[in-house]
Amino acid sequence: MKGMAKTKMEALPVLLERFFRQRRSAQRRGIPWQLDFWQWLEIWKTSGHLEERGRRKGQYQMCREGDAGLFLECPDRHAGK
């Protein structure tokens, strides 16, 4: 059990970098971003696809309905291909 907590703690810097990278990408494209790190992480964890997220074919991305609007915590937002 102790090793499991250590593994999760080691993953935190990687997850933070992924969050900041996605937020910067949205900002460069002029898309408002209202998610904090913990909201972003919860969306990915709830989706069950945290380890499969990315920009390549077959990977999951955080999507917005109709590719419009901003990224914010909302029950109907989800991660999808």
PDB file with one MODEL, atoms N, CA, C and O in Angstrom:
MODEL        1
ATOM      1  N   MET A   1       0.821  -1.195   0.000  1.00  0.00           N
ATOM      2  CA  MET A   1       0.000   0.000   0.000  1.00  0.00           C
ATOM      3  C   MET A   1       0.866   1.260   0.000  1.00  0.00           C
ATOM      4  O   MET A   1       0.551   2.224  -0.698  1.00  0.00           O
ATOM      5  N   LYS A   2       1.950   1.261   0.774  1.00  0.00           N
ATOM      6  CA  LYS A   2       2.831   2.409   0.839  1.00  0.00           C
ATOM      7  C   LYS A   2       3.470   2.688  -0.523  1.00  0.00           C
ATOM      8  O   LYS A   2       3.603   3.848  -0.915  1.00  0.00           O
ATOM      9  N   GLY A   3       3.862   1.649  -1.240  1.00  0.00           N
ATOM     10  CA  GLY A   3       4.443   1.800  -2.567  1.00  0.00           C
ATOM     11  C   GLY A   3       3.468   2.385  -3.568  1.00  0.00           C
ATOM     12  O   GLY A   3       3.860   3.124  -4.471  1.00  0.00           O
ATOM     13  N   MET A   4       2.194   2.053  -3.403  1.00  0.00           N
ATOM     14  CA  MET A   4       1.160   2.559  -4.295  1.00  0.00           C
ATOM     15  C   MET A   4       1.051   4.080  -4.162  1.00  0.00           C
ATOM     16  O   MET A   4       0.945   4.781  -5.168  1.00  0.00           O
ATOM     17  N   ALA A   5       1.075   4.590  -2.941  1.00  0.00           N
ATOM     18  CA  ALA A   5       0.995   6.029  -2.719  1.00  0.00           C
ATOM     19  C   ALA A   5       2.202   6.720  -3.336  1.00  0.00           C
ATOM     20  O   ALA A   5       2.064   7.794  -3.922  1.00  0.00           O
ATOM     21  N   LYS A   6       3.382   6.123  -3.214  1.00  0.00           N
ATOM     22  CA  LYS A   6       4.602   6.698  -3.777  1.00  0.00           C
ATOM     23  C   LYS A   6       4.487   6.794  -5.294  1.00  0.00           C
ATOM     24  O   LYS A   6       4.864   7.808  -5.883  1.00  0.00           O
ATOM     25  N   THR A   7       3.973   5.754  -5.923  1.00  0.00           N
ATOM     26  CA  THR A   7       3.805   5.760  -7.374  1.00  0.00           C
ATOM     27  C   THR A   7       2.885   6.897  -7.800  1.00  0.00           C
ATOM     28  O   THR A   7       3.183   7.597  -8.768  1.00  0.00           O
ATOM     29  N   LYS A   8       1.780   7.093  -7.098  1.00  0.00           N
ATOM     30  CA  LYS A   8       0.855   8.170  -7.436  1.00  0.00           C
ATOM     31  C   LYS A   8       1.501   9.531  -7.240  1.00  0.00           C
ATOM     32  O   LYS A   8       1.285  10.439  -8.042  1.00  0.00           O
ATOM     33  N   MET A   9       2.290   9.684  -6.182  1.00  0.00           N
ATOM     34  CA  MET A   9       2.970  10.947  -5.929  1.00  0.00           C
ATOM     35  C   MET A   9       4.012  11.233  -7.007  1.00  0.00           C
ATOM     36  O   MET A   9       4.198  12.389  -7.389  1.00  0.00           O
ATOM     37  N   GLU A  10       4.690  10.207  -7.500  1.00  0.00           N
ATOM     38  CA  GLU A  10       5.674  10.395  -8.559  1.00  0.00           C
ATOM     39  C   GLU A  10       5.003  10.807  -9.860  1.00  0.00           C
ATOM     40  O   GLU A  10       5.617  11.481 -10.688  1.00  0.00           O
ATOM     41  N   ALA A  11       3.752  10.410 -10.046  1.00  0.00           N
ATOM     42  CA  ALA A  11       3.021  10.743 -11.269  1.00  0.00           C
ATOM     43  C   ALA A  11       2.523  12.182 -11.256  1.00  0.00           C
ATOM     44  O   ALA A  11       2.219  12.729 -12.317  1.00  0.00           O
ATOM     45  N   LEU A  12       2.432  12.805 -10.099  1.00  0.00           N
ATOM     46  CA  LEU A  12       1.886  14.153  -9.986  1.00  0.00           C
ATOM     47  C   LEU A  12       2.619  15.176 -10.853  1.00  0.00           C
ATOM     48  O   LEU A  12       1.950  15.937 -11.553  1.00  0.00           O
ATOM     49  N   PRO A  13       3.953  15.241 -10.849  1.00  0.00           N
ATOM     50  CA  PRO A  13       4.627  16.219 -11.724  1.00  0.00           C
ATOM     51  C   PRO A  13       4.322  15.999 -13.210  1.00  0.00           C
ATOM     52  O   PRO A  13       4.195  16.964 -13.963  1.00  0.00           O
ATOM     53  N   VAL A  14       4.207  14.760 -13.625  1.00  0.00           N
ATOM     54  CA  VAL A  14       3.890  14.451 -15.022  1.00  0.00           C
ATOM     55  C   VAL A  14       2.479  14.932 -15.349  1.00  0.00           C
ATOM     56  O   VAL A  14       2.256  15.538 -16.397  1.00  0.00           O
ATOM     57  N   LEU A  15       1.538  14.668 -14.464  1.00  0.00           N
ATOM     58  CA  LEU A  15       0.160  15.102 -14.683  1.00  0.00           C
ATOM     59  C   LEU A  15       0.057  16.622 -14.696  1.00  0.00           C
ATOM     60  O   LEU A  15      -0.673  17.185 -15.511  1.00  0.00           O
ATOM     61  N   LEU A  16       0.778  17.289 -13.807  1.00  0.00           N
ATOM     62  CA  LEU A  16       0.779  18.753 -13.803  1.00  0.00           C
ATOM     63  C   LEU A  16       1.304  19.296 -15.125  1.00  0.00           C
ATOM     64  O   LEU A  16       0.742  20.248 -15.667  1.00  0.00           O
ATOM     65  N   GLU A  17       2.367  18.706 -15.646  1.00  0.00           N
ATOM     66  CA  GLU A  17       2.910  19.152 -16.929  1.00  0.00           C
ATOM     67  C   GLU A  17       1.890  18.948 -18.045  1.00  0.00           C
ATOM     68  O   GLU A  17       1.746  19.814 -18.908  1.00  0.00           O
ATOM     69  N   ARG A  18       1.192  17.838 -18.044  1.00  0.00           N
ATOM     70  CA  ARG A  18       0.157  17.588 -19.065  1.00  0.00           C
ATOM     71  C   ARG A  18      -0.967  18.612 -18.963  1.00  0.00           C
ATOM     72  O   ARG A  18      -1.459  19.106 -19.977  1.00  0.00           O
ATOM     73  N   PHE A  19      -1.373  18.931 -17.725  1.00  0.00           N
ATOM     74  CA  PHE A  19      -2.414  19.934 -17.505  1.00  0.00           C
ATOM     75  C   PHE A  19      -1.961  21.285 -18.061  1.00  0.00           C
ATOM     76  O   PHE A  19      -2.689  21.917 -18.827  1.00  0.00           O
ATOM     77  N   PHE A  20      -0.759  21.729 -17.678  1.00  0.00           N
ATOM     78  CA  PHE A  20      -0.273  23.032 -18.134  1.00  0.00           C
ATOM     79  C   PHE A  20      -0.117  23.070 -19.646  1.00  0.00           C
ATOM     80  O   PHE A  20      -0.401  24.093 -20.270  1.00  0.00           O
ATOM     81  N   ARG A  21       0.328  21.979 -20.240  1.00  0.00           N
ATOM     82  CA  ARG A  21       0.481  21.909 -21.693  1.00  0.00           C
ATOM     83  C   ARG A  21      -0.878  22.057 -22.382  1.00  0.00           C
ATOM     84  O   ARG A  21      -1.004  22.790 -23.363  1.00  0.00           O
ATOM     85  N   GLN A  22      -1.894  21.357 -21.864  1.00  0.00           N
ATOM     86  CA  GLN A  22      -3.221  21.444 -22.473  1.00  0.00           C
ATOM     87  C   GLN A  22      -3.814  22.841 -22.284  1.00  0.00           C
ATOM     88  O   GLN A  22      -4.453  23.373 -23.191  1.00  0.00           O
ATOM     89  N   ARG A  23      -3.604  23.431 -21.115  1.00  0.00           N
ATOM     90  CA  ARG A  23      -4.116  24.772 -20.861  1.00  0.00           C
ATOM     91  C   ARG A  23      -3.439  25.795 -21.780  1.00  0.00           C
ATOM     92  O   ARG A  23      -4.110  26.660 -22.343  1.00  0.00           O
ATOM     93  N   ARG A  24      -2.116  25.698 -21.933  1.00  0.00           N
ATOM     94  CA  ARG A  24      -1.393  26.608 -22.837  1.00  0.00           C
ATOM     95  C   ARG A  24      -1.875  26.454 -24.280  1.00  0.00           C
ATOM     96  O   ARG A  24      -2.035  27.441 -24.998  1.00  0.00           O
ATOM     97  N   SER A  25      -2.101  25.229 -24.690  1.00  0.00           N
ATOM     98  CA  SER A  25      -2.577  24.975 -26.050  1.00  0.00           C
ATOM     99  C   SER A  25      -3.935  25.638 -26.279  1.00  0.00           C
ATOM    100  O   SER A  25      -4.162  26.254 -27.320  1.00  0.00           O
ATOM    101  N   ALA A  26      -4.828  25.511 -25.309  1.00  0.00           N
ATOM    102  CA  ALA A  26      -6.146  26.151 -25.426  1.00  0.00           C
ATOM    103  C   ALA A  26      -5.998  27.663 -25.479  1.00  0.00           C
ATOM    104  O   ALA A  26      -6.656  28.322 -26.284  1.00  0.00           O
ATOM    105  N   GLN A  27      -5.147  28.213 -24.637  1.00  0.00           N
ATOM    106  CA  GLN A  27      -4.953  29.665 -24.606  1.00  0.00           C
ATOM    107  C   GLN A  27      -4.362  30.172 -25.915  1.00  0.00           C
ATOM    108  O   GLN A  27      -4.764  31.229 -26.402  1.00  0.00           O
ATOM    109  N   ARG A  28      -3.408  29.431 -26.497  1.00  0.00           N
ATOM    110  CA  ARG A  28      -2.824  29.833 -27.787  1.00  0.00           C
ATOM    111  C   ARG A  28      -3.874  29.861 -28.886  1.00  0.00           C
ATOM    112  O   ARG A  28      -3.781  30.654 -29.823  1.00  0.00           O
ATOM    113  N   ARG A  29      -4.877  28.988 -28.768  1.00  0.00           N
ATOM    114  CA  ARG A  29      -5.953  28.929 -29.763  1.00  0.00           C
ATOM    115  C   ARG A  29      -7.098  29.872 -29.428  1.00  0.00           C
ATOM    116  O   ARG A  29      -8.109  29.897 -30.129  1.00  0.00           O
ATOM    117  N   GLY A  30      -6.943  30.656 -28.351  1.00  0.00           N
ATOM    118  CA  GLY A  30      -7.961  31.636 -27.980  1.00  0.00           C
ATOM    119  C   GLY A  30      -9.180  31.025 -27.293  1.00  0.00           C
ATOM    120  O   GLY A  30     -10.251  31.632 -27.276  1.00  0.00           O
ATOM    121  N   ILE A  31      -9.024  29.837 -26.731  1.00  0.00           N
ATOM    122  CA  ILE A  31     -10.129  29.155 -26.052  1.00  0.00           C
ATOM    123  C   ILE A  31     -10.038  29.428 -24.557  1.00  0.00           C
ATOM    124  O   ILE A  31      -9.036  29.079 -23.932  1.00  0.00           O
ATOM    125  N   PRO A  32     -11.059  30.042 -23.970  1.00  0.00           N
ATOM    126  CA  PRO A  32     -11.039  30.298 -22.528  1.00  0.00           C
ATOM    127  C   PRO A  32     -10.923  28.993 -21.736  1.00  0.00           C
ATOM    128  O   PRO A  32     -11.503  27.976 -22.115  1.00  0.00           O
ATOM    129  N   TRP A  33     -10.175  29.032 -20.647  1.00  0.00           N
ATOM    130  CA  TRP A  33      -9.913  27.850 -19.819  1.00  0.00           C
ATOM    131  C   TRP A  33     -10.281  28.175 -18.384  1.00  0.00           C
ATOM    132  O   TRP A  33      -9.674  29.062 -17.783  1.00  0.00           O
ATOM    133  N   GLN A  34     -11.267  27.473 -17.813  1.00  0.00           N
ATOM    134  CA  GLN A  34     -11.682  27.739 -16.445  1.00  0.00           C
ATOM    135  C   GLN A  34     -11.528  26.526 -15.536  1.00  0.00           C
ATOM    136  O   GLN A  34     -12.121  26.490 -14.458  1.00  0.00           O
ATOM    137  N   LEU A  35     -10.759  25.552 -15.941  1.00  0.00           N
ATOM    138  CA  LEU A  35     -10.527  24.369 -15.108  1.00  0.00           C
ATOM    139  C   LEU A  35      -9.272  24.561 -14.275  1.00  0.00           C
ATOM    140  O   LEU A  35      -8.259  25.057 -14.769  1.00  0.00           O
ATOM    141  N   ASP A  36      -9.342  24.169 -13.010  1.00  0.00           N
ATOM    142  CA  ASP A  36      -8.103  24.088 -12.258  1.00  0.00           C
ATOM    143  C   ASP A  36      -7.566  22.658 -12.417  1.00  0.00           C
ATOM    144  O   ASP A  36      -8.227  21.800 -13.003  1.00  0.00           O
ATOM    145  N   PHE A  37      -6.373  22.418 -11.895  1.00  0.00           N
ATOM    146  CA  PHE A  37      -5.746  21.111 -12.071  1.00  0.00           C
ATOM    147  C   PHE A  37      -6.622  19.978 -11.548  1.00  0.00           C
ATOM    148  O   PHE A  37      -6.777  18.954 -12.214  1.00  0.00           O
ATOM    149  N   TRP A  38      -7.193  20.158 -10.362  1.00  0.00           N
ATOM    150  CA  TRP A  38      -7.967  19.072  -9.742  1.00  0.00           C
ATOM    151  C   TRP A  38      -9.244  18.779 -10.506  1.00  0.00           C
ATOM    152  O   TRP A  38      -9.655  17.621 -10.574  1.00  0.00           O
ATOM    153  N   GLN A  39      -9.891  19.792 -11.086  1.00  0.00           N
ATOM    154  CA  GLN A  39     -11.075  19.567 -11.923  1.00  0.00           C
ATOM    155  C   GLN A  39     -10.686  18.816 -13.195  1.00  0.00           C
ATOM    156  O   GLN A  39     -11.361  17.871 -13.605  1.00  0.00           O
ATOM    157  N   TRP A  40      -9.599  19.247 -13.805  1.00  0.00           N
ATOM    158  CA  TRP A  40      -9.093  18.598 -15.020  1.00  0.00           C
ATOM    159  C   TRP A  40      -8.797  17.124 -14.748  1.00  0.00           C
ATOM    160  O   TRP A  40      -9.190  16.247 -15.518  1.00  0.00           O
ATOM    161  N   LEU A  41      -8.097  16.865 -13.641  1.00  0.00           N
ATOM    162  CA  LEU A  41      -7.744  15.484 -13.289  1.00  0.00           C
ATOM    163  C   LEU A  41      -8.983  14.646 -13.028  1.00  0.00           C
ATOM    164  O   LEU A  41      -9.044  13.489 -13.445  1.00  0.00           O
ATOM    165  N   GLU A  42      -9.965  15.207 -12.346  1.00  0.00           N
ATOM    166  CA  GLU A  42     -11.203  14.462 -12.049  1.00  0.00           C
ATOM    167  C   GLU A  42     -11.945  14.088 -13.333  1.00  0.00           C
ATOM    168  O   GLU A  42     -12.483  12.986 -13.444  1.00  0.00           O
ATOM    169  N   ILE A  43     -11.972  15.003 -14.298  1.00  0.00           N
ATOM    170  CA  ILE A  43     -12.615  14.695 -15.588  1.00  0.00           C
ATOM    171  C   ILE A  43     -11.928  13.494 -16.227  1.00  0.00           C
ATOM    172  O   ILE A  43     -12.589  12.564 -16.690  1.00  0.00           O
ATOM    173  N   TRP A  44     -10.591  13.520 -16.248  1.00  0.00           N
ATOM    174  CA  TRP A  44      -9.852  12.414 -16.864  1.00  0.00           C
ATOM    175  C   TRP A  44     -10.011  11.119 -16.082  1.00  0.00           C
ATOM    176  O   TRP A  44     -10.182  10.054 -16.676  1.00  0.00           O
ATOM    177  N   LYS A  45      -9.957  11.198 -14.748  1.00  0.00           N
ATOM    178  CA  LYS A  45     -10.106   9.980 -13.941  1.00  0.00           C
ATOM    179  C   LYS A  45     -11.503   9.390 -14.117  1.00  0.00           C
ATOM    180  O   LYS A  45     -11.653   8.175 -14.246  1.00  0.00           O
ATOM    181  N   THR A  46     -12.514  10.238 -14.123  1.00  0.00           N
ATOM    182  CA  THR A  46     -13.896   9.779 -14.291  1.00  0.00           C
ATOM    183  C   THR A  46     -14.096   9.134 -15.661  1.00  0.00           C
ATOM    184  O   THR A  46     -14.852   8.172 -15.795  1.00  0.00           O
ATOM    185  N   SER A  47     -13.423   9.662 -16.667  1.00  0.00           N
ATOM    186  CA  SER A  47     -13.567   9.111 -18.020  1.00  0.00           C
ATOM    187  C   SER A  47     -12.985   7.707 -18.129  1.00  0.00           C
ATOM    188  O   SER A  47     -13.387   6.922 -18.988  1.00  0.00           O
ATOM    189  N   GLY A  48     -12.023   7.394 -17.237  1.00  0.00           N
ATOM    190  CA  GLY A  48     -11.356   6.099 -17.311  1.00  0.00           C
ATOM    191  C   GLY A  48     -10.278   6.033 -18.385  1.00  0.00           C
ATOM    192  O   GLY A  48      -9.764   4.954 -18.678  1.00  0.00           O
ATOM    193  N   HIS A  49      -9.929   7.176 -18.976  1.00  0.00           N
ATOM    194  CA  HIS A  49      -8.974   7.198 -20.088  1.00  0.00           C
ATOM    195  C   HIS A  49      -7.765   8.089 -19.817  1.00  0.00           C
ATOM    196  O   HIS A  49      -7.126   8.563 -20.757  1.00  0.00           O
ATOM    197  N   LEU A  50      -7.446   8.319 -18.559  1.00  0.00           N
ATOM    198  CA  LEU A  50      -6.316   9.180 -18.223  1.00  0.00           C
ATOM    199  C   LEU A  50      -5.027   8.710 -18.879  1.00  0.00           C
ATOM    200  O   LEU A  50      -4.266   9.520 -19.409  1.00  0.00           O
ATOM    201  N   GLU A  51      -4.781   7.416 -18.847  1.00  0.00           N
ATOM    202  CA  GLU A  51      -3.539   6.871 -19.405  1.00  0.00           C
ATOM    203  C   GLU A  51      -3.557   6.817 -20.933  1.00  0.00           C
ATOM    204  O   GLU A  51      -2.526   6.565 -21.557  1.00  0.00           O
ATOM    205  N   GLU A  52      -4.717   7.052 -21.532  1.00  0.00           N
ATOM    206  CA  GLU A  52      -4.836   6.986 -22.998  1.00  0.00           C
ATOM    207  C   GLU A  52      -4.982   8.355 -23.640  1.00  0.00           C
ATOM    208  O   GLU A  52      -5.248   8.446 -24.838  1.00  0.00           O
ATOM    209  N   ARG A  53      -4.812   9.426 -22.864  1.00  0.00           N
ATOM    210  CA  ARG A  53      -5.004  10.757 -23.412  1.00  0.00           C
ATOM    211  C   ARG A  53      -3.820  11.137 -24.290  1.00  0.00           C
ATOM    212  O   ARG A  53      -2.691  10.706 -24.058  1.00  0.00           O
ATOM    213  N   GLY A  54      -4.099  11.946 -25.297  1.00  0.00           N
ATOM    214  CA  GLY A  54      -3.032  12.384 -26.181  1.00  0.00           C
ATOM    215  C   GLY A  54      -3.585  13.001 -27.448  1.00  0.00           C
ATOM    216  O   GLY A  54      -4.791  13.215 -27.571  1.00  0.00           O
ATOM    217  N   ARG A  55      -2.702  13.284 -28.384  1.00  0.00           N
ATOM    218  CA  ARG A  55      -3.114  13.933 -29.630  1.00  0.00           C
ATOM    219  C   ARG A  55      -3.020  13.013 -30.838  1.00  0.00           C
ATOM    220  O   ARG A  55      -3.363  13.412 -31.950  1.00  0.00           O
ATOM    221  N   ARG A  56      -2.568  11.809 -30.634  1.00  0.00           N
ATOM    222  CA  ARG A  56      -2.390  10.885 -31.759  1.00  0.00           C
ATOM    223  C   ARG A  56      -3.672  10.104 -32.041  1.00  0.00           C
ATOM    224  O   ARG A  56      -4.586  10.045 -31.219  1.00  0.00           O
ATOM    225  N   LYS A  57      -3.703   9.510 -33.224  1.00  0.00           N
ATOM    226  CA  LYS A  57      -4.828   8.683 -33.630  1.00  0.00           C
ATOM    227  C   LYS A  57      -5.062   7.581 -32.593  1.00  0.00           C
ATOM    228  O   LYS A  57      -4.123   6.911 -32.163  1.00  0.00           O
ATOM    229  N   GLY A  58      -6.328   7.403 -32.199  1.00  0.00           N
ATOM    230  CA  GLY A  58      -6.686   6.374 -31.245  1.00  0.00           C
ATOM    231  C   GLY A  58      -6.569   6.795 -29.785  1.00  0.00           C
ATOM    232  O   GLY A  58      -6.963   6.050 -28.888  1.00  0.00           O
ATOM    233  N   GLN A  59      -6.026   7.994 -29.545  1.00  0.00           N
ATOM    234  CA  GLN A  59      -5.921   8.485 -28.177  1.00  0.00           C
ATOM    235  C   GLN A  59      -7.127   9.371 -27.862  1.00  0.00           C
ATOM    236  O   GLN A  59      -7.837   9.822 -28.762  1.00  0.00           O
ATOM    237  N   TYR A  60      -7.341   9.609 -26.577  1.00  0.00           N
ATOM    238  CA  TYR A  60      -8.490  10.395 -26.125  1.00  0.00           C
ATOM    239  C   TYR A  60      -8.102  11.854 -25.907  1.00  0.00           C
ATOM    240  O   TYR A  60      -6.985  12.166 -25.496  1.00  0.00           O
ATOM    241  N   GLN A  61      -9.054  12.736 -26.194  1.00  0.00           N
ATOM    242  CA  GLN A  61      -8.861  14.169 -26.031  1.00  0.00           C
ATOM    243  C   GLN A  61     -10.014  14.743 -25.218  1.00  0.00           C
ATOM    244  O   GLN A  61     -11.106  14.176 -25.178  1.00  0.00           O
ATOM    245  N   MET A  62      -9.757  15.869 -24.576  1.00  0.00           N
ATOM    246  CA  MET A  62     -10.816  16.576 -23.881  1.00  0.00           C
ATOM    247  C   MET A  62     -11.565  17.384 -24.932  1.00  0.00           C
ATOM    248  O   MET A  62     -10.965  18.195 -25.637  1.00  0.00           O
ATOM    249  N   CYS A  63     -12.856  17.169 -25.040  1.00  0.00           N
ATOM    250  CA  CYS A  63     -13.649  17.774 -26.113  1.00  0.00           C
ATOM    251  C   CYS A  63     -14.663  18.768 -25.567  1.00  0.00           C
ATOM    252  O   CYS A  63     -15.069  18.709 -24.406  1.00  0.00           O
ATOM    253  N   ARG A  64     -15.056  19.678 -26.444  1.00  0.00           N
ATOM    254  CA  ARG A  64     -16.127  20.615 -26.129  1.00  0.00           C
ATOM    255  C   ARG A  64     -17.262  20.348 -27.108  1.00  0.00           C
ATOM    256  O   ARG A  64     -17.017  20.079 -28.284  1.00  0.00           O
ATOM    257  N   GLU A  65     -18.475  20.419 -26.641  1.00  0.00           N
ATOM    258  CA  GLU A  65     -19.656  20.204 -27.483  1.00  0.00           C
ATOM    259  C   GLU A  65     -19.578  21.098 -28.716  1.00  0.00           C
ATOM    260  O   GLU A  65     -19.524  22.321 -28.592  1.00  0.00           O
ATOM    261  N   GLY A  66     -19.571  20.497 -29.899  1.00  0.00           N
ATOM    262  CA  GLY A  66     -19.511  21.255 -31.149  1.00  0.00           C
ATOM    263  C   GLY A  66     -18.211  22.025 -31.329  1.00  0.00           C
ATOM    264  O   GLY A  66     -18.150  22.942 -32.148  1.00  0.00           O
ATOM    265  N   ASP A  67     -17.163  21.669 -30.575  1.00  0.00           N
ATOM    266  CA  ASP A  67     -15.865  22.343 -30.613  1.00  0.00           C
ATOM    267  C   ASP A  67     -16.030  23.851 -30.441  1.00  0.00           C
ATOM    268  O   ASP A  67     -15.338  24.642 -31.082  1.00  0.00           O
ATOM    269  N   ALA A  68     -16.964  24.236 -29.561  1.00  0.00           N
ATOM    270  CA  ALA A  68     -17.228  25.653 -29.300  1.00  0.00           C
ATOM    271  C   ALA A  68     -17.307  25.887 -27.798  1.00  0.00           C
ATOM    272  O   ALA A  68     -17.549  24.965 -27.019  1.00  0.00           O
ATOM    273  N   GLY A  69     -17.100  27.128 -27.415  1.00  0.00           N
ATOM    274  CA  GLY A  69     -17.196  27.477 -26.001  1.00  0.00           C
ATOM    275  C   GLY A  69     -15.871  27.306 -25.292  1.00  0.00           C
ATOM    276  O   GLY A  69     -14.815  27.209 -25.917  1.00  0.00           O
ATOM    277  N   LEU A  70     -15.950  27.273 -23.981  1.00  0.00           N
ATOM    278  CA  LEU A  70     -14.739  27.204 -23.180  1.00  0.00           C
ATOM    279  C   LEU A  70     -14.654  25.890 -22.427  1.00  0.00           C
ATOM    280  O   LEU A  70     -15.629  25.145 -22.321  1.00  0.00           O
ATOM    281  N   PHE A  71     -13.462  25.624 -21.905  1.00  0.00           N
ATOM    282  CA  PHE A  71     -13.263  24.449 -21.066  1.00  0.00           C
ATOM    283  C   PHE A  71     -13.617  24.851 -19.639  1.00  0.00           C
ATOM    284  O   PHE A  71     -12.982  25.733 -19.062  1.00  0.00           O
ATOM    285  N   LEU A  72     -14.637  24.200 -19.071  1.00  0.00           N
ATOM    286  CA  LEU A  72     -15.023  24.454 -17.702  1.00  0.00           C
ATOM    287  C   LEU A  72     -15.588  23.187 -17.102  1.00  0.00           C
ATOM    288  O   LEU A  72     -15.968  22.265 -17.823  1.00  0.00           O
ATOM    289  N   GLU A  73     -15.642  23.142 -15.784  1.00  0.00           N
ATOM    290  CA  GLU A  73     -16.192  21.975 -15.079  1.00  0.00           C
ATOM    291  C   GLU A  73     -17.704  21.979 -15.297  1.00  0.00           C
ATOM    292  O   GLU A  73     -18.395  22.920 -14.907  1.00  0.00           O
ATOM    293  N   CYS A  74     -18.201  20.929 -15.917  1.00  0.00           N
ATOM    294  CA  CYS A  74     -19.612  20.821 -16.236  1.00  0.00           C
ATOM    295  C   CYS A  74     -19.953  19.342 -16.359  1.00  0.00           C
ATOM    296  O   CYS A  74     -19.174  18.595 -16.951  1.00  0.00           O
ATOM    297  N   PRO A  75     -21.090  18.885 -15.823  1.00  0.00           N
ATOM    298  CA  PRO A  75     -21.413  17.462 -15.854  1.00  0.00           C
ATOM    299  C   PRO A  75     -21.465  16.841 -17.248  1.00  0.00           C
ATOM    300  O   PRO A  75     -21.213  15.645 -17.392  1.00  0.00           O
ATOM    301  N   ASP A  76     -21.790  17.634 -18.285  1.00  0.00           N
ATOM    302  CA  ASP A  76     -21.902  17.042 -19.616  1.00  0.00           C
ATOM    303  C   ASP A  76     -20.599  17.108 -20.397  1.00  0.00           C
ATOM    304  O   ASP A  76     -20.572  16.727 -21.567  1.00  0.00           O
ATOM    305  N   ARG A  77     -19.526  17.579 -19.789  1.00  0.00           N
ATOM    306  CA  ARG A  77     -18.226  17.564 -20.456  1.00  0.00           C
ATOM    307  C   ARG A  77     -17.550  16.226 -20.192  1.00  0.00           C
ATOM    308  O   ARG A  77     -17.674  15.656 -19.108  1.00  0.00           O
ATOM    309  N   HIS A  78     -16.844  15.740 -21.184  1.00  0.00           N
ATOM    310  CA  HIS A  78     -16.200  14.435 -21.027  1.00  0.00           C
ATOM    311  C   HIS A  78     -14.989  14.329 -21.952  1.00  0.00           C
ATOM    312  O   HIS A  78     -14.774  15.164 -22.830  1.00  0.00           O
ATOM    313  N   ALA A  79     -14.232  13.310 -21.731  1.00  0.00           N
ATOM    314  CA  ALA A  79     -13.098  13.019 -22.599  1.00  0.00           C
ATOM    315  C   ALA A  79     -13.554  11.989 -23.623  1.00  0.00           C
ATOM    316  O   ALA A  79     -14.208  11.005 -23.277  1.00  0.00           O
ATOM    317  N   GLY A  80     -13.209  12.219 -24.872  1.00  0.00           N
ATOM    318  CA  GLY A  80     -13.626  11.272 -25.898  1.00  0.00           C
ATOM    319  C   GLY A  80     -12.663  11.256 -27.074  1.00  0.00           C
ATOM    320  O   GLY A  80     -11.789  12.115 -27.197  1.00  0.00           O
ATOM    321  N   LYS A  81     -12.841  10.273 -27.927  1.00  0.00           N
ATOM    322  CA  LYS A  81     -11.985  10.159 -29.119  1.00  0.00           C
ATOM    323  C   LYS A  81     -12.495  11.095 -30.184  1.00  0.00           C
ATOM    324  O   LYS A  81     -11.924  11.162 -31.273  1.00  0.00           O
TER     325      LYS A  81
ENDMDL
END
